[in-house]
Amino acid sequence: MYEKTLTIFNYYESPTTRDAYWYPHVLSGADLITDKGAILKKYGPDATDNAQLHIRYTAQNGDITIIDNDGKILPYVPPKEWKRQINNALEDTITFSDESFFWEGEWTGGTITDSDYRNGFYQYMNENRDNVFKITSVGGPYTLIPHFEILGK
């Protein structure tokens, strides 16, 4: 458990320029389950998701933080609040929303401009990489065992 490295891509559309960007966050020590049987067993026969992701967090001074692959502490920000931040803060915080996706792999580039890809960056990743999952729901933050449970399709 908690041995996978993956990248969360947070989507942001600038209200002033209407340009869209993806902010990547590489996380190691995540638990990724892609076994359809295990997902059906836990969530029932109506589950249509293909992946279940568990991400650990720590609470510091009442804030929820997640440590990225480089040891950088990323404060978790709820989706609506994350979108209201100034642009400079977006790469230093993380959120989990249905506009985001994750990929089992380590992204080595920086921020991505969506328009650099003909059909958008998510479509490019989905067509060219394995284990790319659009976030469909987020459970947590759970406090007994501090983690988020994220489902993806």
C-alpha positions as a printed Julia matrix, in Angstrom:
153×3 Matrix{Float64}:
   0.0    0.0     0.0
   0.99   3.61   -0.53
   3.79   2.79   -2.95
   2.71   4.37   -6.26
   3.96   7.58   -7.81
   1.38   9.58   -9.7
   0.66  13.05  -10.96
  -2.47  15.04  -10.13
  -3.31  17.62  -12.8
  -5.4   20.54  -11.5
  -7.33  22.47  -14.16
  -7.56  26.24  -14.11
  -9.19  28.6   -16.6
  -8.14  32.23  -16.3
 -11.22  34.47  -15.99
  -9.39  37.37  -17.64
  -7.65  35.72  -20.59
  -9.83  32.58  -20.91
  -6.64  30.55  -21.29
  -6.71  27.12  -19.63
  -3.83  25.58  -17.71
  -3.02  22.31  -15.96
  -0.98  22.48  -12.76
   0.79  19.16  -12.12
   1.63  17.82   -8.66
   3.77  14.67   -8.49
   2.97  12.6    -5.4
   4.75   9.48   -4.24
   3.47   7.11   -1.61
  -0.09   6.92   -2.94
  -2.32   3.85   -2.98
  -3.83   3.24   -6.43
  -6.27   0.37   -6.94
  -7.26  -0.44  -10.53
  -8.78  -3.85   -9.79
 -12.4   -3.57  -10.99
 -13.46  -6.45   -8.68
 -12.11  -4.67   -5.59
 -13.9   -1.46   -6.57
 -17.2   -3.3    -7.15
 -16.84  -5.08   -3.81
 -16.38  -1.82   -1.93
 -18.78   0.46   -3.84
 -21.38  -2.0    -5.12
 -22.64  -3.13   -8.53
 -23.49   0.41   -9.66
 -19.83   1.51   -9.48
 -18.6    2.57  -12.91
 -15.19   3.83  -11.8
 -11.95   2.2   -12.91
  -9.62   3.44  -10.2
  -9.6    4.15   -6.49
  -6.84   6.42   -5.2
  -5.89   6.98   -1.56
  -3.72   9.99   -0.77
  -2.39  10.52    2.74
  -2.29  13.94    4.32
  -1.11  15.54    7.54
  -2.8   18.24    9.57
  -0.61  21.19   10.52
  -2.06  24.06   12.54
  -5.55  23.14   11.36
  -4.51  23.03    7.68
  -4.5   19.88    5.58
  -1.19  19.41    3.78
   0.16  16.9     1.29
   3.85  16.4     0.63
   4.84  16.17   -3.03
   7.58  14.01   -4.54
  10.22  16.71   -3.93
   9.29  17.12   -0.26
   7.4   20.36   -0.87
   4.43  20.89    1.47
   1.25  21.6    -0.51
  -1.75  22.96    1.39
  -5.0   21.29    0.31
  -7.56  23.86   -0.84
 -11.22  22.96   -1.61
 -12.02  23.23   -5.35
 -14.0   26.5    -5.38
 -11.49  28.21   -3.13
  -8.6   26.87   -5.24
 -10.04  28.52   -8.37
 -10.31  31.9    -6.57
  -6.6   32.03   -5.71
  -4.2   34.33   -7.48
  -2.27  32.61  -10.27
   1.01  32.56   -8.31
  -0.55  30.39   -5.58
  -1.97  27.69   -7.88
   1.24  25.7    -8.27
   1.88  25.81   -4.51
  -1.5   24.35   -3.49
  -3.45  21.22   -4.44
  -7.11  20.38   -4.87
  -9.17  17.38   -5.96
 -12.17  18.1    -8.18
 -14.09  16.68  -11.11
 -12.14  19.07  -13.36
  -8.88  17.38  -12.38
  -7.36  14.08  -13.44
  -4.54  11.85  -12.32
  -2.0    9.7   -14.11
   0.08   6.86  -12.75
   3.44   8.3   -13.62
   5.82  11.14  -12.85
   5.29  14.31  -14.88
   8.64  16.01  -15.41
   7.41  19.15  -17.16
   5.95  22.26  -15.59
   2.58  23.92  -16.0
   0.76  22.92  -19.19
  -1.15  25.27  -21.47
  -4.23  23.37  -22.66
  -4.34  25.06  -26.07
  -0.88  23.67  -26.91
  -2.68  20.36  -27.53
  -5.09  20.03  -30.45
  -7.95  18.46  -28.46
  -6.73  19.59  -25.06
  -4.14  18.15  -22.71
  -6.44  15.7   -20.92
  -7.51  14.18  -24.25
  -3.86  13.93  -25.31
  -2.88  12.15  -22.1
  -5.88   9.81  -22.26
  -5.04   8.81  -25.84
  -1.27   8.44  -25.37
  -0.7    7.18  -21.8
  -1.98   4.28  -19.75
  -3.63   4.71  -16.36
  -5.06   8.19  -16.9
  -8.19   8.74  -14.8
 -10.63  11.66  -14.68
 -11.68  12.33  -11.08
 -15.34  11.45  -10.6
 -15.72  11.8    -6.83
 -13.72  12.7    -3.75
 -14.19  11.3    -0.28
 -12.59  13.01    2.67
 -10.65  14.38    4.17
 -11.08  11.43    6.53
  -9.62  11.99    9.98
  -9.35   8.58   11.68
  -6.73   7.52    9.14
  -5.86  10.87    7.5
  -6.45  10.4     3.8
  -8.57  11.26    0.78
 -10.35   8.58   -1.27
 -10.62   9.59   -4.9
 -12.48   7.66   -7.57
 -11.55   7.96  -11.23
 -12.86   6.82  -14.56
